[in-house]
Amino acid sequence: MNATFAQRLVIEDRAEDAGFMAPDDRLTCHVHGRWIHQCVSSPVHVNQVTRHRWCRACRTPLGIVIDELTRDVLMRCQRCGEGGSAATTRLIAACRKSLRAATGEARHITPLAACA
């Protein structure tokens, strides 16, 4: 972990614990100790209740493709091609921001220094 990542992880942990940040808005993962785009494919990130990486219609985890060159993220059901939800939209947005932050392009990502 580089210092930037380690600091961001601590800041997000504190912000989430204090109620200043929703878990969906994190760019880091406190479970895996990685940027969210690096571990979102883990079964740990599938939640049937909140529909994070979950297709309700097919009762199956959504597939995920992350292209680090184009910084694009795609999540969809491999059975029906759907699976979109508010949780999916937020997770895709977090992964895209995480990709930018990991490559040092996080100038436009709001720092959470007030929560540190």
C-alpha positions in Angstrom: 0.0 0.0 0.0 1.3 3.4 -0.8 0.8 6.3 1.6 -1.9 7.8 -0.4 -4.0 4.7 -0.4 -3.3 3.9 3.3 -4.3 7.5 4.3 -7.5 7.3 2.2 -8.4 4.0 3.7 -8.1 5.4 7.3 -10.0 8.6 6.3 -12.8 6.6 4.7 -13.0 4.2 7.7 -13.3 7.2 10.1 -15.8 9.0 7.9 -18.0 5.9 7.5 -17.9 5.2 11.3 -18.8 8.8 12.0 -21.8 8.7 9.6 -20.3 11.2 7.2 -19.9 8.7 4.4 -22.1 6.0 3.0 -20.5 2.6 2.5 -21.5 2.8 -1.2 -19.4 5.9 -1.7 -16.1 4.4 -0.5 -13.2 4.2 -3.0 -11.3 1.8 -0.7 -12.3 -1.6 0.8 -11.7 -2.1 4.4 -12.2 -5.9 4.1 -9.6 -6.5 1.4 -7.3 -3.5 2.0 -7.5 -2.5 -1.7 -9.0 0.0 -4.0 -12.6 -1.0 -4.6 -12.1 -1.6 -8.3 -9.4 -4.1 -7.4 -11.6 -6.4 -5.3 -15.2 -5.7 -6.3 -15.3 -9.0 -8.1 -15.0 -10.9 -4.8 -18.0 -12.8 -3.6 -17.8 -10.7 -0.4 -19.1 -7.7 -2.5 -22.3 -9.5 -3.6 -25.4 -8.7 -1.5 -28.8 -10.1 -2.4 -30.6 -7.7 0.0 -29.2 -4.4 -1.2 -28.7 -5.7 -4.8 -25.0 -4.9 -4.8 -23.7 -7.1 -7.7 -26.9 -9.1 -7.7 -29.6 -9.8 -10.3 -32.9 -10.2 -8.5 -34.7 -11.7 -11.6 -32.1 -14.4 -12.2 -31.0 -14.8 -8.5 -27.3 -14.7 -9.6 -24.3 -12.4 -9.0 -23.6 -9.8 -11.7 -20.5 -10.3 -13.8 -18.1 -7.4 -13.7 -15.5 -6.2 -16.2 -13.0 -3.5 -15.3 -10.8 -2.0 -18.0 -8.0 -0.2 -16.3 -6.8 1.4 -19.6 -10.1 3.1 -20.5 -11.2 3.3 -16.8 -14.5 1.8 -17.7 -16.6 -0.5 -15.5 -19.4 -2.8 -16.7 -21.7 -4.9 -14.4 -24.4 -7.1 -15.8 -26.2 -10.4 -15.4 -24.6 -13.1 -17.5 -28.0 -14.8 -17.8 -30.4 -12.0 -18.8 -28.0 -9.1 -19.6 -29.7 -6.9 -17.1 -29.3 -6.6 -13.3 -29.2 -2.8 -13.0 -30.2 -1.2 -9.7 -29.4 1.9 -7.7 -26.8 -0.1 -5.8 -25.2 -1.2 -9.1 -25.1 2.4 -10.3 -23.4 3.6 -7.1 -20.9 0.7 -7.2 -19.9 1.4 -10.8 -19.4 5.1 -9.9 -17.3 4.2 -6.9 -15.2 1.8 -9.1 -14.6 4.5 -11.7 -13.5 7.0 -9.1 -11.3 4.4 -7.5 -9.6 3.8 -10.8 -8.9 7.5 -11.2 -7.7 7.8 -7.6 -5.4 4.8 -7.9 -3.7 6.3 -11.0 -3.3 9.7 -9.3 -6.0 11.5 -11.2 -8.1 12.2 -8.1 -7.8 16.0 -8.2 -11.6 16.3 -8.7 -12.4 13.7 -6.0 -13.4 15.5 -2.8 -10.8 14.9 -0.1 -12.2 13.8 3.3 -9.6 15.6 5.3 -12.2 17.1 7.6 -13.0 13.6 8.8 -9.4 12.5 9.4 
